[in-house]
Amino acid sequence: MTLAELPTGIRVVGICHPDWRGVRTAAHSFGVPVLESPDLDADGDTIIDRLKSADVTMVVIHGLPPGTESFMAKATDATISIGAVHYSSPAQHGAGAAEWGQVTMLLNWLGQGTLHRLGFAKSGVAEVIRALGHEAFFVGARPPVIPDITPLDLGPGTHVGIFSEMFWRKNTATQLGAVALMPESTAHVLEPIPVPYLQPVPHKVHGVVPWSEFVAILGSVDLNLYVSLAECLPLTPMESYRLGVPCLMSQTSVLFKDDRDLWERTTVGELDNPAAIAEASLDLMSNRDETVALANAWLDEWDHRAAETWNDFVS
């Protein structure tokens, strides 16, 4: 949404970075207008002027786009309340200051009064923050509203989506190994495979494309893999099931966790074993239609629960 399109009289508006796909999709899932900015230092004054003229009383920043700190100070001066939702797992926080430093900054801003509400998309983190003496909320992303797509003809064989960066916690190399063990299968990936011994795995590189093109690809494969080592609340599996495609996940989020049968159908416990992932993938595809139906029924209920977490956060 552009500033010119922002309607008057909307109480809450979101802000996110346009290029952070998962965070961006989560931000838009809550059903409030979302402004996108790659640099709040550059865009902040213009955004705040428009928020004031539209009578917006609260802004929720998703992730931490560059310029967040100066924007919060300006918004507070304009009597606009600021919330922030953080998207990461504590497993990442052990990787160094680049990871845990964001949480430290958020808590500092909360203590200083420039940040008024702090939410976490990872289940269990808000509880820790509250135990340490700070106010915090769990804010669960809602299932995205998926546009109608025209499935792509990807050719013969089994097509497996692995749409995550070649980054340690995304576990992409292990999942590529799983595709090598699946008969007549082709991996569909975001970027060229940098691991030399895995380059012979049949694959197609799609690159980073606009969301509307991405979901068309996501919905055209036979199976998606999202077996990451650490996760907050992954959007790709929700998108996949909404598109009618099963998605094998790691047991690292609340998705399907309270439905033991569905949890066992859709997850794999041995995250660093390509053979275990391949076996679980074949099992999941063998029960595709039933599992997709069960998953979407669960997501319908989750949508209500996630909406409640959002309403509690912005109330």
N, C-alpha and C positions, 0 to 999 in steps of 0.2 A: 504494500500500500504506500502511495506517495503522500507527502504532507498535504497536498491539495485535495486528496481523496478522503482525508480524515474527517469524519462527521463531527458535528458539534454535539455536546451533551453526553459523550461517552466517558464513563468514570475511569476506566482502566485501559491502558494501552501498553502493549509489549514492545520491546526493542531487542533486536538481535543482529548478528553479523550476517550479511547475505551469503557468504561463502562457507559457513559452518553448517553443513547439510543436516546432520542429526539434530543439533541444537535449534536450527531454523525450523525444521519440521515439528519439533516439540513445541516451540513457541507458537506456531500457527495452530496447533491442535486445540488450544484452549478456547478458541472461538471469540477472542477479542481482536481488535485491529492491531497489527504489528507493523512497526516501522523498521526498516533495515538500514544499517549504517556500518561501513567498514572503519569509520574513524569518528568517534564522538567528539574529539577535540575540534575537528573541522566542521562537523555538522551540528554540534550541540546547541549553539545559540539559536540557530534557525529552528531546530526541533522544539526547543523550549518555548520560543515565541508562539509557535503554532499550537503547542499543547495548552498554553495559557488562553489563547483565543478560542480554543475548542472546549474550555472548561474541564479539561482532564485533571483529575485529582490524584491519580496514582500511575506511576510508570513501573513496569516490571522488566528488568534487564536480564536477558537469558545469556548465560556465559558471561565473559568479561571482554567485550569488544574494546579495542584501543580507545583510550580517552574516557573510560568509565568513571574514574575518580573525579575528574574535573566536571563531568556532566552531572554527577550526583550532587556536587557542591552547588552548582548553578540551579539545579532543580529544587533543592532544599531552600535556597534563597527565594525561589519563586513559589514557595509553599506547596510544592508538588511532592507527595510522598513517594519514596523509592523502595521498591522490592527488588531482590535479586535471586535468581534460581541458578544453583551451581550444578554442573553436570560432570561428575567424576566419581570414581570408586576410591575408597581408602587404600586399596592395593596399589593404586598409582602414586599415592602420597609418599610411599617409601622409596620412590625412584629419584627423589631429590627436590630441591627448592622450587624448581619450575612447576612441580605438581602441587606440593603442599603449600607453597607460597600464596596461591590464590585464596585458599581457605583462611590463612592468616590475615590477608588483606581484608577479606570480607568481615571477619570478626572485629578487626580494628575499626573499620568504617561503622559497623553496628554499634560499637562502644562509643564512637565519636558522635553518633547521632545523624550522620549523613546518609546512612542506610537504615531503613525503618523495619523491613521484613526480610528474613533470610530463609530461603528454601533450598532443599536438596532433592535431586531426582533419584538418588540412590537410597533404597530402603535401608534403614538402620543408622544412617549418618546423623540425621536430625536428633535421634535419641542420644547419640554420643555427645553432640554439641550441647544439648539441654543438660545432660549429666555434668558437663563441665561449666555450667552456670550461665549459658547464653540462651536466648529465645531462638528457636528454629522450627521449621515445618518440613514435613515430607510433602513434596509436590509431584505426584505421579503423572507423567505425560499421558494424554488421551490417545486412543487409536486415530491416526490421521484419516481424514475424509479423502478417499481415493477417487480420482476422476475415471471416467470410462476410458478404456484403452483398446487399441487394436493389437492383438497379439502378433508378435513378429515370427516369421518363419525362420527358425534357426537351423533347420536341416535335420538329418536323421541322427539317431542315437539319443543318449541321455544328456541333458544340458543342466549344469550345476552352477548356480550363481554364488560367487564369493566376492561380495561387493564391500570390501573394506581395504584400507591402506595396508601396505606391507610394513606394519608397525608391531612391535613386540607383543603388546597386549591384545591385538586383533588376531594373533595366532594364524595368520594367513598361510604361512609355509606348511604348517601341519595339515591344514584343510586341502591344500593343493596335493599333498601326499595322499590324502584320502581319495581324491578324484582319480589319481593314478591307479588305485586299487579297484575302482568301479568299472565294470565292463562297458566298453564303447561310450565312454563319457567325455564330455568337453567342459572345461571350466570357463566361466565368463567372469572376467576380472576388470578392475578399474585401471590398472597400470601394468606396464610390462613387468614380467617376473624377474627380479634381480638375482635370484638364487640359481647359480649355473646348473646344478644337478636337477633342478625342478623344471628347467625350461623345456625339456622334451614333453612334459605333460600337455596333452592337447588343450589349447586354450584360445580364447578370443579376447582381445583388449578393447574395451569400450570407452575408456577415458572417463573423466568427470564431466557429466552432461547435466543440463537443466533437469529439475525434478520431474517434470512431466515426461521427459524422455527416459529418465531413470526408471520410473515405475512401469513404463511400457516394457522395458527389458526385464525388470524384476518379475513381472507377471507373465513372461513368455518362456521362462525356463521350467524344468520339471521339479527342481528342488533348489532351495537356497540354503546356504550354510552360514551360520553366525556363531561359531564355536569360539568365542573370545575368552581370553584368560581373566579379564576383569571388565565389568560393565556396570552402568548405572541402571538405565531402563531403556533397552534398545528399541529403536523405532523400526529398523529394517524387518525384524520378524513380524511385527504387527502389520506393517505394510504388505508383507508377503502373504500372510494369511487372509488379509482383506482382499487380495488379488486372486485368492483361490489356490495359492502355491504353498506346499508345506515348507517349513523352515526348521532345520535342526539347530538347536541352540546349546550353549553351555548352561550349567546350573548356577548362574551368577546373577540372576535378577528375580523379581517377584512374578514374572510372567508365568502363568499356569501353575504356580507353586502350590496353591491350595487345592488343586485337583490332581490327586496322586496319579490316576490313570493317564491323564493328559500330560502331566509332567514327565512321566516315564516314556511316553510315546515320542515326545518332541525334544528331549534333551539327551545329552551324553555326559557321563561323569568323568571319563578319562580324556581330558582335554588335549593332552600332548601325544596321543597315540593315533596315528592315521588309520590303522586297521580298525580300531574301535569306532572311529567316526564313520568310516566306510560302511561297517556293518550296521550301525544305527541308521545311517542314511538309507540303506536298502530296505530296512525294516519300516522306516517311516513312509517311504514311497509305496510299499506294498499295502499300506492302509491309508492311502492318500485321502480319498473322499470323506471317509468317516472322521479322520483326524481334523481335516480342514473345517468340517461342520462343527465339531466339538470346540475347536479353537475359536471360531467366530462367535459361538454362543458365549464362551468365556469372555471374549473381548467386549461383547455387548454389555455384560455385567460390569466389567472393569471400567468401561467408559463412564458409567455412573459413579463408581467409587473414585476414579481419578478426578472427575468434575467436582466432587465434594472436597477433595484435598485442595484444589485450586480455589474454590469458594472460601474455604477456611483461611487460606493464605492471604487473599485480597480483601477479606472482610474488615 
